[in-house]
């Protein structure tokens, strides 16, 4: 099963089991794009770490891509990792940016992007060890050339 299908299956199963929290969609991206976020809780008591996912939609409400922060390893997918997937050949790419130990201003510490690739395309995992229970912020971006339009950041925990 490919990565996108595994992720969709995992989110669906987690929703059935009550482990995913869907946040209301918000139109934080420019040019008519919007995102829907989800949180996947991990650990024995479901509070030790949590993943963040963003579904990216265009102005016609069509899903054009997804981004994901994976806090812990799952199967062949690494932990402390980011991935971006672009489904549509529409002239824009999809990106996820991470700020590790966020302060009062955004600092991009890690990126996974589809920028410069033809769709459909999923980026390789952008990885690197992050200490357990470290707070991170992630945001989804629609990118074109050197421009980026990013969502409001959402918290995750490594």
N, C-alpha and C positions, 0 to 999 in steps of 0.2 A: 504494500500500500504506500503511495507516495506521501511526502511530508504534508502537503496541503490536506489530503484526505484524512491522514492520521490526526492532524490538528483539529479539523472539523469534527471528526468522530470523538476526540477527547473532550472538546468543548460541549458537544451534545450530551455525552454521557455524564459529564460533570454537572450540566444543567439538570439532567434527570435526577441525579443524586443530591442536588442542592448545594453543589460546591462552587458554582459560578455565580457571581453577582453581576447582573447587567446594569450598567449605569445608563441614565438617559442619554440619548444621542445629543450631541451639541454641535452647532455649526461654527466651530472655531477655526476652520480653514478658510482661506480666501478663495475668491473666484468661484464660489458656489459649491465647493466640495465640503463634505461633512464626515464625521466619524461616529461610530458606536463603540464603546469600550466594554471590556469584560475583565473580570478578575478571577483567577483560579487559585484557590487557597490550598496550601500544602502543609504537611506535617501531621503528627499524630492528633493534635487538637485543632488543626486547620488554622493555626495562627502563626506558625513559625516562619514561613516565607510565602510569597505570593507572586504569581505571574501577572502580566498585563497584556492584553490583546486589544487591537484596534481594527475594526472593519472600516475601510475607506470607501466612500460612495461619491459619485459625481452628482451634478445638479439635477440629473434625471433619476436620482435614487437608485442607480445601478452600482452594485458592488464592483469596484475596480481593483481592489487589492486589500491585503492584510499585512499587519506587522505584529510581531510577538516578542515579548521578553520572557524567556524561559529561566526561572530561578534555579531549578534543580534538574539534573539529568532525568530524561524519560526515554527508555529504550535506547535508540541510537542518537537521540538529540541531546546535545550538551547542556549543562547548566551554566548560569551566569552568562547567557547568550542572547543575542538579538538576531532576528531574521525579518526580511521584507519580501513580499511577493506582489508582483504586478500582473494582473490578469488581462488587461486591456491594452491594445495597441492604439492608444489615443493621444500620443505625444507627450504624456507626462509620466514620471516615474514615482515610485513609492519609497519612502525612507523612514527608518526609526532611529531616533537619537536618544542617548542616555546621559544623564548627569548623575554621577556616583557621589554619595554624600552631599546632596544638594545644599547650597547656601541660599542667600537672598537673591542672587542673580544666576541665570542659566549658564552652565559651562558644559559643553558637549565633550564627554569623555569617550564615547564609543558610538559608532554608526554602523548600520547595515542598510544598504541601498540598492535599488535597481537602476539607479541613474546610469545612462549610457548603454543600457542593454535593451534588446528587443523583447517585447512581451509575447507570450507569457514567459515570466522568468521569476525565479526565487533566488535571492542572494544566498551566498554561503553564510553559515552562522558566524557572527562576529563574537568572539569569545575572549575570555581572560578571567582569572580567578578574582572573585570579590568575596571579602570576608562574610561569614555567615551572619544573617540578620542585619546586614548593611542596608540602609535606606537608599533607594534610587528613585529618580524621576525619569519617565520616558514620555516621548511624544511622537506622534505620527506626522509625517510631512508629505505633501505632494510637491514634487520637484520637476523643474523644467530648465534646462541649461544651467545657469548659475543661480537661479531663483529657487526659493523654498517658501512654502506656505505651511505652517505647522499648527497642530492642535494645541490646546492647553495641556500642560504636562500632568501626568497622573503618577501617583506613587506606586512603587513596587518594593519588594524586600527580597534580598538575595538569600 
